[in-house]
Amino acid sequence: MPMSTHLFSQAEDIHHYLMEIEDELTQFLNHKSVTSITTSDPSLNTTYIEAVVKQLRFLEVYCMEGKQALNRLMATDQLQGDVLEKVLRGIYHKCVNEFFSPKDDLWYEDSRAAYRGKCAIEFQGEPGEAITYLTRVVEPVFQDLREQLDYMEAV
């Protein structure tokens, strides 16, 4: 059964979000190191920064994998909705959930932050300026991605 125009459009939107997030994470990870982050602010806990950067690497890979899976699905004109839903569910769990609730509890989501107009990610330790800035850039895209996938789950 050919993919509906609506499903294809949703897949394209989600692909775009993943590409945007992956690009930001890649730029950050290619230009920042734990050493450069902790050298610019010696008060930072190196072990904590290492763990945060490691989690950011995982997120970069998860977004790349999700994007590649969508590329493969969108390249075929015989895509079935159930296959797409399985891929989207994986993207939701690996990308969105890992961003808002990483396994190692390095940060967490403050669910009330949106009402106060601030960043929803609260770090357990001090992440430094570079990581804080990156988070402010990618969080709105992750929010949009989550809304798209919540919508897909409801369909």
N, C-alpha and C positions, 0 to 999 in steps of 0.2 A: 504494500500500500504506500503510495507516495506521501511524503511529508506535507502537511497542510501549510499554507502560507503563514498562518498564525504561529505554528510551532517553529517554523524556520526563522521567522522574525524574532521570536523569543530566544532561540539558540544564538542568533546573531548578536542580540543585545547582551546576553550573558558572556559570549565570546569577547565582546568589546570590553566589558568590565574586567574580565580576567586579563586581557591584554594590557589594559591600563594599570592594573595592580602589579602585574608581573614586570612591566617596564619600570615603574617606580622602585620596586624592590631590587631589580637588577641594577639600576643606576646607583642606588644606595650601596648595595653590597659590592659593586665594582669599584667604588670610590672611597668607601669608609671601611676602616678595619677596627677591631677592638683596640688596637694600639693607638690609632689616631683619635678615637673617641675618648679613651682614658687619658691620653696625653693632653688633650685640650681641656680636660677637667679631671685633675688628679684625685679629687675627692670621690670619684665614682668607684664602685666595687667592680673590679675586673671580672671576677667570677660571674657576677650577675649580668654584666654587659656581654660576656661570652655566651651565656645561656640565651639572652634575648636575641643576639645576632644569629645564633644557631636556629632558633625558632623562626626568625625571618627567612633564613635559607630554606627551611622546610616549606614555609608558605609560598615562597617563590617557585619551588619545584611543584607543589600541589597545583598552583595556578597554571603553570606551564603544562602539566599533565592534563588538566581539565580543558585547557584551550586546545591542545592537540586532539583530545578525544572528540571535542565538538567539531574541529576541522574535518576529521575523518567522517563523522556522521553527516555533516553538511555537504560533503563532497559527493554523497550518493543521493540519487533521487528516489530511492526505495526505503528511506528511513521510516522505521515504525515508531510510533509514539511511545510504546513501552520501553524501547531501547533508549530513546532520548531521556525519558523520565529516570531510568536507572543511572545514566551518566549525570544528570542534573542532581540527583540525590547524593551521588558521590561527591560532586563539587560542593554541594551544601555542607556535607559532613567534613570533608577534608579542608576546604578553604574557609568557608564562613564560620563554622564552629571552631576551627583551630585559631582563627583570628580573634574571635570574641571570647573564647574560653580555651586558651592553650593548655595542653595536658600538664605541663609543669607548673601551672599557676604563677607564671611570671608576671601576668597582668590579668585583669578581669574587666568585665563590662559593668559600668555604673548605669543601670537601666533608667535612672532619673535624670541623667545628664542631658538628654535631648530636651527635656522640659526647661532646663536652665540654659540651653544654648551653648553647651560646652562639649568638649571631646568626651566620648563615652568610655574610652580606655583609661583605666587607672592602673598604673604600674605598682608592683609590690615593692620595688626599690627605685632608686633614682636612675632613670635611663639616660640622662644627659640631653643636651639640646638637639643633636642630630637625630636621635631616635624619636624624640618627642615631635619634632617637625615632620619626620616621615609618617608617623602615626596620624598626625592631623591631616596629611595629604591623602593617605589611603583609606582612612576610616569612612569617609563619606561614600567612597566607591564600594567598599564592603557593605555598607548600609544599603546602597542601591541594589547590589547583587543579592543580598539577603531578601529584600522586598520582592525582587523578581522571582527568586526561587520559592519564597513563601507562596506567591501567587501560583506558580507552577504546581506546587504541592496541592493547592486547593482545587485545581482543575481536574 
